[in-house]
């Protein structure tokens, strides 16, 4: 499904379904510390029911599954949820191909609603009242994010420059460490009770970093097959020149916890 948003990439259409196989293979990269931050808040654990919006290939539910929560994942892309189902075989996780704006579970269904790496895609004026309705009393929205730091990491910066060569209007470039922005419409119904931003290093090989970059919105989700091929060829050549076979990329993680009033 093509998505067009004038606030993203100059309005260039993208479709996560086009990169689902690469997404499934290369974007399950959050380190243990990322998940530990969630557990330290007492969230997404046994006895809780969690809705993961924009679940993609189910990275968050799959990795948090051993801690005992009941998970449901939704995503606008059916290709993404199909990959999530394959990767979650043997786990009691439900997946539905639904946009965030069309989610309609019963009142007070969830203890926690998570949104990892996707919060800015949603129409918040539409979804905020629905999230409030679906959360139990004292329920939480947990917004999660991780991004490489191109101005502090040489390899990340060079890879980002190459993405911009192929997608000049890609708006995912130039990330710096900052708190997650929560739209003002949440203020009436929710209270920001916690946030944290922290640096972390994520290990890669040349192949896996190339796959991670290929599976980003500016490449696999929006370029033609020929353009993706040319990007990958140039990117691997660049990595062979500037990166060892194994290396770490400096990222930062961010978390924001909203409490239902």
C-alpha positions in Angstrom: 0.0 0.0 0.0 1.5 3.3 -1.1 1.6 6.0 1.6 2.0 9.6 0.8 2.5 12.3 3.4 3.5 15.8 2.5 5.4 16.1 5.8 7.6 13.1 4.8 10.2 12.9 2.0 8.6 15.8 0.1 5.5 13.8 -0.4 7.2 10.9 -2.2 5.2 7.7 -1.9 6.5 4.7 0.0 5.3 1.2 0.8 6.7 -0.9 3.6 5.3 -4.0 1.9 8.0 -3.6 -0.8 10.8 -4.1 1.7 9.1 -6.6 4.1 11.6 -9.4 3.4 14.6 -7.2 4.1 12.8 -5.6 7.0 12.2 -9.1 8.5 15.9 -10.1 8.0 17.7 -6.9 8.9 15.7 -4.7 11.3 15.5 -6.9 14.3 18.4 -5.1 15.8 17.4 -3.5 19.1 19.9 -4.4 21.8 19.0 -5.8 25.3 19.2 -2.4 26.8 16.4 -1.2 24.6 14.0 -3.8 26.1 15.4 -3.5 29.6 14.2 0.2 29.6 10.6 -1.1 29.0 10.8 -3.7 31.8 12.3 -1.2 34.2 9.1 0.8 33.9 7.0 -2.3 34.9 5.5 -2.5 31.4 4.8 -5.3 28.8 5.2 -8.1 31.3 3.1 -11.0 32.6 -0.5 -10.1 33.5 -0.7 -7.3 31.0 -2.4 -7.1 27.6 -0.4 -5.0 25.1 -1.4 -3.6 21.7 1.6 -2.8 19.4 0.6 -0.4 16.7 2.7 -0.2 13.6 4.2 -3.5 14.6 5.9 -4.1 11.2 7.4 -7.6 11.3 6.5 -8.0 15.0 10.0 -7.1 16.3 8.7 -5.7 19.7 6.1 -8.5 20.4 8.5 -11.2 19.5 11.3 -10.0 21.6 9.1 -9.1 24.6 7.1 -12.3 24.4 9.2 -14.3 26.9 8.3 -11.7 29.6 4.7 -13.0 29.7 2.4 -10.2 28.3 -0.4 -11.0 25.9 0.5 -9.2 22.6 -1.6 -8.1 19.7 0.1 -6.4 16.8 -1.4 -4.2 14.0 0.2 -2.7 10.9 -1.1 -0.9 7.8 0.9 -3.3 5.6 -0.4 -6.8 5.1 3.0 -7.9 3.8 4.5 -6.8 7.1 2.0 -8.7 9.2 2.5 -11.8 7.1 6.2 -11.7 7.9 5.4 -11.1 11.5 3.2 -14.2 11.6 6.0 -16.3 10.0 8.6 -15.1 12.5 6.2 -15.5 15.4 5.5 -19.2 14.8 4.9 -21.0 18.0 4.1 -17.8 19.9 0.6 -16.8 21.0 0.6 -13.4 19.2 -2.2 -12.0 17.1 -1.5 -9.8 14.1 -4.0 -7.7 12.1 -3.4 -5.6 8.9 -5.0 -2.4 10.1 -3.9 1.2 10.0 -3.7 3.0 13.3 -6.7 5.1 12.4 -8.9 2.0 11.9 -8.1 0.0 15.1 -11.3 -0.7 16.9 -10.9 -3.0 19.9 -13.4 -2.9 22.8 -13.2 -0.4 25.6 -10.5 -0.9 28.2 -8.9 -3.8 26.3 -5.3 -3.0 27.0 -2.9 -2.2 29.9 -0.3 -0.8 27.5 -0.3 0.5 23.9 3.1 0.6 22.3 4.3 2.5 19.1 7.9 1.7 18.2 9.5 3.5 15.3 6.1 4.6 13.9 4.5 7.3 16.0 4.9 10.1 13.6 3.0 8.3 10.8 -0.3 8.5 12.7 -3.1 11.0 12.5 -3.1 11.8 16.2 -6.3 13.8 16.2 -8.1 10.7 15.1 -6.3 8.0 17.1 -5.8 9.8 20.5 -9.5 9.5 21.7 -9.5 5.9 20.5 -6.3 5.0 22.4 -7.8 6.6 25.5 -11.0 4.5 25.1 -9.1 1.2 24.5 -6.8 1.6 27.5 -7.7 0.4 31.0 -7.8 2.8 33.9 -4.2 3.9 34.6 -3.2 2.5 31.2 -0.1 3.6 29.4 1.0 4.6 25.9 4.7 3.7 25.4 6.4 5.4 22.5 9.8 4.0 21.5 12.5 5.0 19.0 16.0 4.2 18.0 18.1 5.9 15.3 21.7 6.1 14.2 23.6 9.3 14.8 25.1 10.4 11.5 27.1 13.4 12.8 28.8 11.3 15.5 29.4 8.0 13.6 31.5 8.1 10.4 30.0 5.0 8.8 26.4 6.0 9.6 27.1 9.5 8.2 28.5 8.1 4.9 25.7 5.7 4.4 23.1 8.4 5.0 24.8 10.6 2.4 24.4 7.8 -0.1 20.7 7.4 0.7 20.3 11.1 0.0 22.1 10.7 -3.3 19.3 8.4 -4.4 16.4 10.0 -2.4 17.3 13.7 -2.1 14.1 14.6 -0.3 14.3 11.8 2.2 13.4 13.4 5.6 14.8 10.7 7.8 18.3 12.1 7.6 20.2 14.3 10.0 19.0 12.8 13.3 20.3 14.1 16.6 19.6 13.0 20.1 16.4 14.5 21.5 13.2 13.6 23.4 10.3 12.1 21.5 7.8 14.7 20.4 4.3 14.1 21.8 1.5 16.1 19.9 -0.4 18.6 22.0 -3.7 16.8 21.5 -2.6 14.2 24.1 -2.4 16.7 26.9 -6.1 16.6 27.8 -6.3 12.9 28.2 -2.7 11.8 29.0 0.2 12.8 31.3 3.8 12.4 30.3 5.2 10.6 33.3 8.6 9.5 32.0 11.0 9.9 29.2 14.6 9.0 28.6 17.2 9.3 25.9 20.4 7.3 25.9 23.2 6.4 23.6 23.9 2.8 22.6 26.1 0.9 20.2 24.6 -1.6 17.8 26.8 -4.3 16.2 26.7 -5.0 12.4 28.6 -6.7 9.6 28.9 -5.0 6.2 26.1 -7.2 4.9 23.7 -6.5 7.9 24.4 -2.8 7.8 23.8 -2.7 4.1 20.5 -4.6 4.7 19.5 -2.2 7.5 20.0 0.8 5.2 18.3 -1.0 2.3 15.3 -1.6 4.5 14.8 2.1 5.3 12.1 4.3 3.9 14.5 6.2 1.7 15.6 3.1 -0.1 13.7 -0.2 -0.2 10.3 1.3 0.6 10.4 4.0 -2.1 13.0 3.4 -4.8 12.5 1.2 -7.9 14.1 -2.2 -8.0 16.8 -0.9 -10.3 17.6 2.0 -8.0 17.7 -0.3 -5.0 20.2 -2.5 -6.9 22.4 0.5 -7.7 22.2 1.8 -4.2 23.2 -1.6 -2.8 26.1 -2.0 -5.2 27.5 1.4 -4.4 26.9 1.0 -0.7 28.7 -2.3 -0.4 31.7 -0.8 -2.3 31.7 2.1 0.1 31.6 -0.1 3.1 34.5 -2.2 1.8 36.5 1.0 1.6 35.7 2.6 5.0 34.4 -0.2 7.3 35.9 -3.4 8.7 33.9 -6.6 8.3 32.4 -6.2 11.8 31.8 -2.8 13.5 29.4 -1.0 15.7 27.1 2.0 14.8 26.4 4.6 17.4 22.6 5.1 17.9 20.4 6.6 20.5 17.3 5.2 22.0 14.4 7.1 23.3 11.3 6.3 25.4 8.2 8.3 26.3 5.6 7.0 28.7 2.1 8.5 28.8 -0.4 7.7 31.6 -4.1 7.8 31.0 -5.7 10.5 33.2 
